[in-house]
Amino acid sequence: MRRRAIIMVVLMVLQFGAIHSKPTTYMVGDEDGWDSGLDMEGWTKGKNFHAGDFLVFKYDSQLSDVAVVNQTGHDSCTLNEGAKVFHSGNDKIQLAFGANYFIDTVADLCAAGMKMAINATAPPPSV
């Protein structure tokens, strides 16, 4: 009887309570960081981003920043209402499920490619 109860609990945990894998932390731009010399949209290619993953933005805070914006802000290189701007030069931002948009608030830098859009999918389950 006890053995059957243990098996039932294990099956319920496997079926309903799968533990999600640990979030991945990505250094944006790899060793170059959040830099105007890189194609930031290109940097995202080939990576599988999941909700809960972290992006670390490293940059010179005297020259740059990073803002979390909506799609309109991303496409137009402007801050939308509710945008959140980071200034530390070493910002760690967690991805939300779905579309995530980032820009540099210096319009010329954003227009030159310091912006990116990331679609974060559901994290893969692991047991």
Disulfide bonds with the S-S distance in Angstrom:
Cys77-Cys110 2.14
